[in-house]
């Protein structure tokens, strides 16, 4: 069987499954720009025969949410996932890592960190080497969390390249995107904490705690607090993490409940139960300071 390159997708489906062969030719590569700018695709399934993905193959697929990809040695070209802002899951098959969080972490590597070295399916799924892959992922994650939120922002210049010629109107939108992404990644790693070191766990807890209004706010904003109502107000799994991070001091529970006025009943019930179970302990030690 001869090999061929899948060069130019022309369909308009939201779910696309590429066959492993066409007319007796095995599809072993996705060509450069094969899916460039195609916005209607939400899920893409690659065949097990793929060993190469060309430059800009999936760039600007702004609605691509999920990708299924074989755990083969794959050569990736330049900027394969550029501006795939909706990508959340890359499922590798077969996956022997034993890590339920791997699809999310692979998507982070592709769409957020754009790190070709870690975009290695064989390394990621290997039971023997998966811990080293996660350690490398965590190093990238911590570096990303600690960098300035404006890293990567480029204003548009008109005329001469002077400060007064710069259009920075997109700066608030960029900051919103960066901060919401950082909060999402911190929560996700703590939810899927296989091979997470104590040192990295403490850094993630600190990030969540310091970005609440009662944190020391070294970054000058309260992103965790800001995104809680809309993005995390209906999922109870995030609040035990905030508790463990020390981000839910009892004296601020009434303020938090008011802030989450539109949250799910389960979330509000959990917060009030947490307050009730710890109130006597809090009142006792608080009285010692009088």
ABEGO torsion letter per residue (X at the ends): XBBBBBABBABABABBBBBABBGGBBBABBBBGAABGBAABABBBBBAABABBBBGAABGBAABABBBBBBBBBBBBBGAABGBAABABBBBOBBAAGBAAAAAAAAAAAAAAGBAAABBAAAAABAAAAAAAAAAAAAAAAAAAABBAABGBBBBBBEBBBAAABBAAAAAAAAAAAAAAAAAAAAAAAABABGBBAAAAAAAAAAAAAABAABAGAAGBBAAAAAAAAAAAABAAAAAAAAAAGABBAAAAAAAAAAAAABBAAAAAAAAAAAAAAAAAAAAAAAAAX
